[in-house]
Amino acid sequence: MKSPSLALIVIAAVVALLPGCGTAPGMAVFETGSQVELRSYQSRLLPGTDRDAFLRVVIGTMQDLGFVIDKADATLGTVTGTKLAGFEVRMTVTVQPQGRTQFLVRANAQSKHKPNAAAVAIEEPGPYQDFFAALDQALFLAAH
């Protein structure tokens, strides 16, 4: 019967002596299924070549949906707007080039039901579907 090699013993000792190098309780190492699903309706890959023109269409779409534009940054490719509909909704849209003929568009919305309350991420697909349907229509009209 062979004895375990010295390397195996050293590895076992190091693993046993490692301090808790894992993630803190409640922190996920990988996104859960619901987070992947959330990202799927927050993001779209859309055709386009001119980022400034694309951002103008995003701004127009948000305004058509009742958002007041708070901030637009062409360098970062972000647009943030607020909508009051009985409660406050804040949406930030990020536009990033993907190759030469497409943009990755990601919308992130939060709602606040009381003035001093903390904002809560909107995780239902409806507001994102409405935004992307309106954006698709606006892009089609801008192209024709």
SULCORQUI-V424887 format. One line per field, one symbol per residue. ss: DSSP state (@ for helix, = for strand, . for the rest). burial: + if it has 9 or more other C-alpha atoms within 8 Angstrom, else -. Layout:
ss: ???
burial: ???
//
This chain:
ss: .....@@@@@@@@@@@@...............@@@@@@@@@@=====...@@@@@@@@@@@@@@...======....=======...==========....===========.......==...@@@@@@@@@@@@@@@@@@@.
burial: --------+--------------------------+-+--++++---+--+--++-+++-+++---+++--+----+++++++---+++++++++-+---+++++++++++++-----------+--++-++-++--++-----
//
